[in-house]
Amino acid sequence: MKTVLFLAVLCIGLSVAAARGGRRLLVEDDDIREKKGTEWPHLVGQHVEKVKEAILAEFPGLNIIIVPKDLVVTMDYRETRVRLFVDENNIVMRTPRTG
């Protein structure tokens, strides 16, 4: 049963990739790839919406994820993702960075 479920999920994933012309599901942006590890330390302490606007103005293709205080996140690296760790007042607590 697990094998059948795995194969079904795999087929769906391949179908989605084929429908997108075989491109990666993440945003393709050479500027982001060249600046791997990009950080915005000057945005710490500001409201999350202002931070999000500033980052997207520089790199519109980034996927911004807002992470509430004390939430556990995965450790995988994605070059087009920026996590914004916020407190209860939606103030960015950690340096935003790609990954």
C-alpha positions as a printed Julia matrix, in Angstrom:
99×3 Matrix{Float64}:
  0.0    0.0     0.0
  2.84   2.4     0.87
  4.52   1.66   -2.45
  1.33   2.46   -4.38
  0.91   5.74   -2.47
  4.55   6.67   -3.09
  4.21   5.97   -6.82
  1.0    8.02   -7.01
  2.67  11.0    -5.35
  5.71  10.63   -7.6
  3.51  10.57  -10.73
  1.66  13.69   -9.6
  4.95  15.48   -8.97
  6.3   14.51  -12.38
  3.06  15.63  -14.02
  3.29  19.04  -12.36
  6.92  19.4   -13.45
  6.05  18.44  -17.02
  3.16  20.9   -17.08
  5.59  23.63  -16.1
  7.87  22.77  -18.98
 10.24  20.73  -16.82
 11.39  23.85  -14.97
 12.17  23.78  -11.27
  9.23  24.57   -9.04
 11.24  27.29   -7.31
 11.66  30.73   -8.79
 14.46  30.9   -11.35
 16.38  34.13  -10.73
 20.06  34.5   -11.6
 20.45  37.57   -9.37
 19.31  35.58   -6.33
 21.54  32.63   -7.23
 24.58  34.9    -7.58
 23.96  36.47   -4.16
 23.59  33.19   -2.28
 23.47  33.97    1.41
 22.06  37.47    0.93
 21.21  39.1     4.27
 19.38  42.23    5.4
 20.66  42.98    8.96
 19.49  46.61    8.77
 15.86  45.4     8.71
 15.93  43.8    12.18
 13.59  45.59   14.59
 11.22  46.8    11.88
  7.61  45.77   11.23
  7.27  42.62    9.13
  5.27  44.3     6.34
  7.92  47.0     5.87
 10.65  44.34    5.81
  8.73  42.22    3.31
  8.22  45.21    1.0
 11.92  46.16    1.18
 13.12  42.65    0.32
 10.62  42.14   -2.49
 11.53  45.54   -3.95
 15.11  44.27   -4.31
 14.25  40.68   -5.35
 10.61  40.32   -6.48
 11.01  36.58   -7.06
 11.72  35.64   -3.45
  9.31  33.56   -1.41
  8.84  35.36    1.94
  7.79  33.16    4.87
  6.66  34.81    8.12
  7.61  32.67   11.11
  6.08  33.38   14.54
  8.27  33.37   17.64
  9.28  29.88   18.9
  8.0   28.03   15.82
 10.22  25.14   14.73
 11.29  25.2    11.06
 13.07  22.78    8.75
 16.81  23.18    8.16
 16.73  22.72    4.38
 18.27  25.45    2.25
 16.23  27.14   -0.5
 17.94  29.93   -2.38
 14.66  31.68   -3.15
 13.24  31.64    0.39
 13.54  34.25    3.11
 12.13  33.53    6.54
 11.09  36.48    8.65
 11.16  35.53   12.34
  8.75  37.83   14.16
  7.68  38.48   17.75
  4.11  38.85   19.0
  4.02  42.45   17.66
  5.14  41.39   14.14
  8.58  42.94   14.62
 11.42  41.11   12.84
 13.68  39.57   15.52
 16.44  37.91   13.43
 18.43  38.98   10.41
 16.43  38.07    7.28
 18.53  35.95    4.88
 18.0   33.75    1.87
 17.82  30.06    2.59
